[in-house]
């Protein structure tokens, strides 16, 4: 079963958060001795097991099958029983339980009045209901901590109003998380006196001077409800081992040292990676410089080749022009010869052998056999 923050599981999540839940069950042990107890929305079952330590019998119910299976697996006792059930329709006879516990469930319900009527049904007329809920003014209004699992949250007056219908006698206590967890009444002057009577001195740096401030500053509210008048309830102080300031300081120092060692190892790892990447970058830079030089040499050779080609092209054009001029002159001389060979005076002189005859116009010599 996974820890969600809504269902407390021993050994999982923040210890302070778990202690807030556990303190309520330890407080309920004051009322559970020798009693038949119903733990509604029992969750993982650790609270039912705490109540079973001095109760006659404890029945834990939860709507989630996974939670019930977890509770059955981890908490076993002849006095302890778990069942899956909707808290609005409990599978229990009327007036059967001396003590009903309903911690952190009423804020999850659409119809809290129907829930309270069902708890009143299964509670013995002389029995007691212990019911807790977070203070809306402290968590949601003042701190903006909106819980998506909550359907309706309560202030002190709203909590009083919803309880007084089915339960004519109610006393609402305040649960606050100080270096320990304390559960006290709403009388500001009586809190320290009641604790001091048990040998416990509480010195507050800030005191709530008014009842309104005390109601607003309470972390949680725990209602003690009954059909009968209630006796005065002594304050309850739960000091878990995590409240050992010296040990917590040592643990905090140890954790800081571990974090420091991890940070140093991480820095060394990053330094090593940086050195490797720097060497790689320098090598890559050398290769880039070499390739740049090669490219520049190649560009220079290409420029020289282009210049040589341009010179050859110019020379070719010049020689082509010269050849064309020679060809024109040759054609002109040929025209002159044709004109000369075709003149009457040349033919007469040639026949009379009075003019020179060029070799090209002389007859071919005859062979001896002709």
Helices and strands as residue ranges (DSSP letters): H 15-32, E 36-40, H 46-51, E 57-62, H 65-74, E 80-84, E 97-103, G 106-108, H 112-122, E 123-134, H 136-136, I 137-141, H 156-164, E 169-177, E 181-184, H 190-196, H 211-217, E 220-226, E 236-238, G 241-243, H 245-341, H 344-351, G 359-361
